[in-house]
Structures are given as structure tokens and as C-alpha cells.
Amino acid sequence: MDGLYYGAIVPFFRGVGWVLHAVFIRPLAWLHTPIWLHVILLGLLTASFSLWMRHLLNVDEKVARFNAMFAEKRRRQQNLQYIPDKYSREALYRVTDDELNHDFNTYLANHYARYVTVYLLPLFLTLAWLNSVFSAAFLRNAIGTPYVLPLPANSFGFHGLTVTAVFLLTYCAGLLIGFLVKGRFRG
């Protein structure tokens, strides 16, 4: 496993980090863009990527399809109340209830896997890379403080916003805006 990790996984992520640095960090640095703007742009790009992945994986269609299928099975299960034999009715109800539980658990597992793929994986991988590019030591050397956005004195004990804070705020705002725009076009 060490050979796989150090021979394939680590070089892959280093290569991806090098490409991301060449594509996103270096051009913005040449334009003398402030670091906080780098982080905001990367947060918005990551949010856009997550929304694109959501569209690519047809998440909305899969959720709607499951909801319709589940509602139909649930409706059919309610019709079991018209079976006159109590024991047959209970046995059929138990079987259909087990089937509904299985369908829901399968849907839940798949939905969680899509959630991780669409939101958490891009978020954590980008944030890990970004924190290595704009480390506290780098920020101290570049702008004199370990914060991307230093705050004025007497800011309720906060000295500034870190890379993580700016990125997460931007990422969440980007997703919120994306869902609002999508809702306006759909509705």
C-alpha cells in the first residue's frame, strides 16, 4: 500500500497541484491580484465545478425519479388495507415495508455518495491544495500576516480571516447563488 500511495497517489496529486498552480495562481500573481481575490475566485470556481458535477450526474432527475417511485410504492402499500384477511394483509405489508426500507436505504447510500462526489470532494481537495499554496508561512512573507484578510484592531478578538474562512464563505455563497439562479430559470 505504501508503494501505491507514494508511487501513484502522491505524485498524481502533486502533478494536479502543479497544474492548478500554473493555471490559477501564476496568472493571477502576474496580474498582481491580491491573495484574497485569488481565494475568492477559486471558491467561486469550485462552487461552479460542484454545480456542474451535480448537473453532469443528473442529481435532480435521480431524486425526482426516486421520489415518484417511492410515492407510488407507498400508495400501493396503502391499498393493502382493503385485503380482508388480517394475516395476509400483515404479511404483505411486512414484505412491502421491507422492500420500501431497502429501496430507501439504497437511495440514501447512493445520494450520500453523490453528495460526497459533488460537494465534499471538490471542497476538501481544493481547500487542502489552497492551504498548501497559501500557507501561514507564505502569507507572513507575502503580506506580513497569516490572514488573507486582516481585520482592524478591536474586531471582537478576530485578527483576520484565514484562507479556509474566505474560501468556505465564497464556496457557500457561490452554491447559494447557483441554486437561486437555477431556481429562477426552472420556475
GISULBEL-V271985 format. One record per run of one state. SS is the DSSP state (helix for helix, strand for strand, loop for the rest). FROM is the first residue (numbers start at 0). TO is the last residue. Records with the same first field share a line. If there is no record, write none. Layout:
BEGIN
SS=FROM-TO, FROM-TO
END
This chain:
BEGIN
loop=0-0, 30-33, 56-57, 82-84, 133-134, 143-147, 150-158, 161-161, 186-186
helix=1-29, 34-55, 58-81, 85-132, 135-142, 162-185
strand=148-149, 159-160
END
